[in-house]
């Protein structure tokens, strides 16, 4: 047997890649449009409907994409789950008349995301990036500071000083505050938790 041709090598590479793909779970991911704020209710309703109508062999998974966010309220960190796509629920399912009808008529669902009235499956790569985003990213800090706010420093060497926010760095969770020392404004870098907004 001679060396495999380029075409055969490519076919083998594709088959290997396809092998990885065939290991993905059955069904395709579809997107349901819901009333905003009802995503978790809809998820629960679908799960109980699927059980009741004996569709567990065709509806496999229901996901409300969320991301952890740290909200700072009165100097305290609170972890909240922020919905990445408000008003949408992802469902991994085999689409047929029964599953379409059962999900389409779940209370709170306004319809499938579709083209010409046909539900459109999500691309596998899109799904993977959404699911990875849910699992991997470090929680974002959500802050109610705005440029020009007056804050009181509550921690560190400058505790009890007041100053005005000159810069906000969401990525690093830092703010720069202009603090007045002996009549001169000096920029001080602080963690979000080291200051609180004066009300």
N, C-alpha and C positions, 0 to 999 in steps of 0.2 A: 504493500500500500504506500503510495507516494504521500508527500506532505499535503495537508488539507489546503485547498485553494482559499483565496481571500474570501470568496463568497461563502464557502463552507464555514470558515472561521467566524465570519460575521453572523451567519445563521446560528452557529453554536453559541456565540456571545448573546445573540438575541434570545435564544432558547433559555440560556442561563438566567438572563434578566426576566424573561417571561416566567421562568420557574419561580423567581422571587415574587412576581406579581400574582401567580396562581395561588400562592400561599395566603393572599389577602382574603379576608372573610367574605362569605357569600353575600349576594345582594349588592345593590348600588345605593349610593347616598342621594337622597332627594331633599329638597328644601321646602318646608311648609311655612306659609306666611300666617302669622297669628296677630291677634290684637296685642299692641305693645303693653308689656306688664303682665301678660297672661302666659308667658313662655313656659314657666315651671308648672303651672296648672295644666297647660296643654300636654306637657310631657307626661304628667301623672295620668291624665285622662286617656291618652293614647295607650300607655302601658296597661291600664285596667281594661280598656276596650279590646286590646289585642288578646289578653288572657280570656276575657269573656267570650269573644268570637272565635277562639281557638285558631288564632293566626300566628302563633309563636314560631311556626315553621317558615313564615314568610316576612315577618317584621322582626328584625333582629336587635335593633339598637336605636335609642332615641337620645339625642344630645342637645342640650342648650349650651352653646359655646360661651364660656365665661373666662374672665381673667381676674386673678387676685389683684386687688388694689389696696394700698394702705391709706386710710383717710385719717387726717389728724384733726381731732376735735378736742378743744380745751386741753391742748398739750398731751393728749393721749393718742396712741396709735390704735386704730380699729381696722381689722382686716375685713374688707367687703368683697363680694363676688360681683364684678361688673360684667354685664352682658356685652359680649363683643359685637353681636349683631342683634340689637333689640328688634323684636317683632319677627324673629325667625327661629325655627327649630329644625335640626337636621335629623333625618331618619334613614337608617340603613335597612333596606327592604327589597323584596322582589315585588315589582309592580304588576298587579293584575286588577281585574275589575273589583274583586272583593277588597283587596288592601286599599286601593284607591278610594273606594266608597267609604270604607270604615274610617280612614284618616281624614278624608275631605269633610266628613260630616261630624268630626269631633268638635264639641263646643269650644269656641275661641279660635278655631282655625278658619281663615278666610280663603284658603286655597293653596294649591301647590304652585311653586315658581315654575312657570311653563312657557312654552313657545307654541303658538297656534293651538292652544288648549291641550297640548301634550306636556305632561310633567317632564322636566329636563334633569337627567342625573348630573351630579357634580363630577367634575374631573377628579380622578383619584389623587393627583398631586395637590389640588386645592384642599381636599379633605385632610390629607396628611399635614399640610402646613397649618390648617386650623387646629387640628388635634394637638400637634406639637406645640403650637402657640399657647394652648390651654395648659399644657403640662410644664413647659420648659422655662418660660420667662419668669424672671424675678418679679415679685409684686411691684407694681408702679405705686409711687406715692402720690396721692391726690391731695392737693393743697389749696386752701382757700385764700392764700396770700395773693396780693396784686401789687404791681409796681406802685410805689408812692405811699403804700400803707404804712401807718405808724405801728411799730411793734415794740413790745417790751421783751427784753432778753431775760430768759428765766433760768438759764443754766450757763456754767462756765465763768471765766474771769470777769465777764462784763455783765453778770447777772444784775438785774434791776435797772440797767441803763435802758433808755428808750432811743429809738432811731427810726429812720425812714428807709424802706426797702428800695435799693438802687438796682438790684439785679436778682433774677430768679433762675436757678439752674435745675430744671425738673429732672434731668438725667441723673445728676449726682445727689439730688435731694438737698441742695444748699441754697442759701440766700446771702446776698451781700447787703449789709445794713450800714447806713451812714450814721455814725454815733458822734455826738458833739463832745469833744474833750477840750476844755479850756478855750472855748470859742472856735476851735478848728474841727471841721468834719473829717472823721477818720473812717475808712471803709473796714468793716469787720465781717469776716465770712463765718456763717453759722450753719449748723444742721437745721433742717426744718423743725426738729423737736426742741431746739434751743430758744425758740422765740414764740410769742403768741401775739395775735393781732389785738390791738387796743380797740375796744368796742366803743 
